[in-house]
Amino acid sequence: VQPFVGDDSLPWETVGEGIQRKIMTYNDDLMLVKVAFEKGAVGTLHNHHHTQVSYVAAGMFEVEVDGNKQILKKGDVFHAESWLMHGAVCLEKGMLIDVFNPKREDFLK
């Protein structure tokens, strides 16, 4: 694990229509991922065994966690415990900073 990671040293990966991600750093227990959304892009409802905390770094999103919806803007956070259904619709071009425990093995394939 590198103690410092330069944003420009990592490539963006397209993961859906209007959605790109960058895996910034991780170890077995923790992963931080930047996810860029174009307006209208949809992070489809899903769940996983990982605990997830997401920080809205830019833009505006309608986020759903466990059947509850809320509009989040820059500076807001949502928390999805293991197996809770969650997803987001980008209302205004933006970026989420996702943190997972443990790391998302599926992102590394």
N, C-alpha and C positions, 0 to 999 in steps of 0.2 A: 504494500500500500504506500502510495506516494503521499508525503505530508502536504504537498502543494499541487494544485491542478490548475493549469491555465486553460481558460475557456476556449481560446483559439486553437489549442492543441487537440481538441476533440471534434469529431465529425457529427453532424446531425444525421439521424436515421428517420426515414419516413415510416410511420407506423399506422397511418390511416389517412383518409381524405382530409387535408388541411391540418394534420397533426404530425409534428416531428419531435423526437426526443434525443437527449444527450445523457448518457450515463456518466455522471461526473466522478463519482468515487464509490467504493464499496469494500466491505470485508464480509465475512460470513454472517455477521449479526446486523448489518446496517447498509443501506444503499440510498444515495441521493441522486435524483434524476430531474433534469430540466425538461419540461414539456411545453412546446410552443404550439399555440392554437390560432388558426385563422378564424375570423368571425363566422359563426354558423357551424363550425366543426363540432362533432359530437364524440365525447368519450362515453361509449355505450355502457349501460348498466352492466356491472359484473361484480364478482366477489372473488376472494382468494384468502388463503390462510394467513397472509401477512397482515400485520398492523400497518396502517398507512396514515400519515399526517401530510397534508398538502397546504402550502403557503401560496397565496395569490400574489405573484411578483408583478403582474401587469394585467390590465384588462378587466373584464367583468364576466362572470360565469353564473349560470343557474346550476347549482349543485344539488344532487339528491343523495342522501345517505339514509338507508333503512326506511325508505318511503317518505321521508321528510325532505321538502325542497326549500332552498333559500338562495337568494341572490347574493353573491360574494364579489367584492371589489378588491383592488390592490390593498394589501396589508391584512386581509382576512385569512382565516385558516379553517379547514375542515379536518375531521378526524374520523377514520373508518376502522373500527375494530375488526378483528379476524372474522371472515365469512359474511360481514354485512354487505348487502347490495349497495353499490354506489356508482355514480357516473356524473358527467358534467356536459353542459351545452355552453359553448363559448358565445356570449352575447356581444362582446367587444374584443377584438384581437388581443390576445394576452398570453401569459405564461404562468404555469404552475411549477412550483418546486416540490417534488414528491419525495418523501422519506419513507422507507420501508424497513420493517424488522420482521424476519430476517431478510437478507438480500433476495431479490427476485431472480432466481435461477433461470426462469423462462425468458428473461430479458437478455441473458448472456449467450443464447443459442444462435 
